[in-house]
Structure formats: C-alpha cells, structure tokens
Amino acid sequence: MSKKIAIIGGGNLGAAIADGLIQSRFSRAADISITRRSVAPLQRFSAQGCQVHSDNRKAVRESEVILLAVKPYNYASIIKEIKTVLNPKKHVLVSVITGIWIEQLQAAIGKPVPVIRAMPNTAIAIQQSMTCLAHADANEKQLNYIRELFDVLGRTVMIDEKLMDAATVLGACGTAFAMRYIRANIQGGIEIGFDAATATLIAAQTIKGAADLLLQKGTHPEQEIDKVTTPKGCTIAGLNEMEHQGFSSSLIRGLVASYNKIQAD
C-alpha cells in the first residue's frame, strides 16, 4: 500500500529521489510532498501533481515517511522545526544526509521515532542507484517498506552504520570517479580517431556492459579481464601500461583520500 512521503529538501538528491519514485510508479505524485525554501526549481513536480511548498511542518503532518535530504549543516535547525509534529506511532524518518549519524538525529528529535539512514547516489533518478541502508528502532514492516522503496530505484544493501562513511565514498563519490574514468576513455577515443559522440557511446555502453557482467553473472573482475587478455595482445599491453602509471594505486588512494576527508570533517 502506498504511503504518503515527504521529501524535506528538494535539492539535487531530493529531486532525484522524487523523479525515481514517480517514474517507477512506486508512489503516486499526489502522495509526495517536496519542500524547499525557494520552490521555483520544483515547479515541474507541481505540474505532475506533487505537493510543493516550503512548509516543512505541514509536509510532515500530512505524511508517514519523512525523507530528510538537506545539507548536513542544516539538519539541526530542520529537526528543531519539525520535531513537535513527529509522531513515533505514525512516522519513520529516513535520512540521506552525509555524515550525520542516527544517534545525532535521535538526540535532536528527542522522541523514539524510528530512524533509517540511507546513502543512495544520483542514478536514483533513473532507478539505477546503489543505496546502502542502516537503521535504529525500525520494525520489520517499516524496514521492508523502505527497502522496497529504494529497491525500485536500483539496488540496496543493509550495512552496519559504522560503514556508512565508506559507503558514501564507494557508492556516492564513486559516481564521480566512474564519470571521470569514462571521460578519460572518451578523450582517448577521440585521440585514436573517433568523434566525441561516437566515443561517448562506445565508452559508456562498454562500462555499462562490464558492470552488468559482474552484477548478473556474479563473477570476479579478474575472471572477466582474463577473457579479453590474450598473450602478447593489445589488452594486456594497455593494462600493464596503466598499472605502470599507477592506475589502480591512484584509484585506491583517491577513495582513501575521500574517506579521510569525511572522517576529518
């Protein structure tokens, strides 16, 4: 049964979640409320039938699932604003706020509202997100509903909350890392003779196919690499040159640098 959902914070991620919920038909547009201080960028949602306004308390009162998609520095003031209308018997709060722990949210709320922390990525707008979930005090029914919600927007995995910062780097920052890799492929493709549009198509579809091989077949990357590396071939020559230039090392160091940045903030 569809629940009424309030998305508090209609920025890039909040809007992406709304897009995904509507496109997947998990929720009716009329069951979604989206709030933002300036609602002008959300008019396309209003045209589809969503409730669009800047009254966070109204959105919470009229909903059952509260999705917090605000900036980390705004979460305390938002919780202070809505906590008087949060009802432990009615609401479940889902936070997609980077770096804010469940314990912090619970302390700010001051009442036993179930809290689920989620880390999706922007591919949620096309229902291809990787979303990591952690929770506190949610019952099985609530947890199953939230998993179903994010499952229609991609794939989900339950993790220990202590790994949520790592999940942010691998699954959310990872989108940017993958895009930079694809961009480099495109640039290389242009250098060896393709026009930009054709290089983009070949690079993007090749990466998509490679990812699907792992997801659908459950194989290890090295197994798939072995299938295309023939003795004295062009693939192994390219791979070895990339490794000589620090390809894997630079990726790993980039992931660790992002993780250390989150830990330090």
Phi, psi and omega in degrees: 000133182292137176253158176279130187241131175251123175258106181270103183113088183268047175278205184301311183288316179301317178293323178296320177297315179300316178304313182295318180297320181288313183294326179280348183065022173294322179233148170283145179304323182294342180267004182247127172250137178232128180245151178195146180302313175250112189272357183306318180291351184257010185298330179296330177286321176300320180295334180274350178112001177287155173275115183239121180195186182245012182264094182298320181296318178298316180299319180292314181303325187266007184231169177247323178254124181249114179260112179270114182232046182258170178292148182306323182286351180258351191297320184296317180291326178292315178298317178301323181290321189257350190296332180291339179255002174282133184238115181303334181274348184245320192258151163233132183256127179245122181253129172248027183274123180294130171082000179256122188274156179304318180300321178295318179296315180298319180295321181290324180288316176076015176209158190283057175281129178301136182236130175238131178258132182231142175233091175270184169230176189291347175292357176299334180293338177245021178060040179228029181284155163252113185244124176260137185235142171220155185211165173215127174070009176278137176277173186299321180296315179295316181296318179297321180295316181292323176296318178298320179301310182282337176294328178284352180253013179145232178234152180232157172214137175274132180227165171290139184300334180297343178265005186293325176295319177295322178295325177300315181292311186287321187261331182257304172300330181303331176298315179294321179296317179296320179296322179293322177296316179296319179299319177296320176300317180297315180298319177294321179298322177295320182296329181264009167130349183273152169285164188298317183295317180291319178298320179297314179300311183297315182295312184294315181292326178295318178294318178299316179296320179297316179296318180295327176302316180291317184289321185273327182262343180067026181272169176271146180308321182295329177297318180287327177297317181300331182289339183243009177250100178267154180304131180061021184274175182285332181293312181293328177297316179293316180299314182296321178296318177300318180293321177300328181271005175087028185303299182296319181299317181293324177296313180297317180294325177296316177300314182294322178298318177296318179297315179297325178296315178298317182296326184281332184286000000 
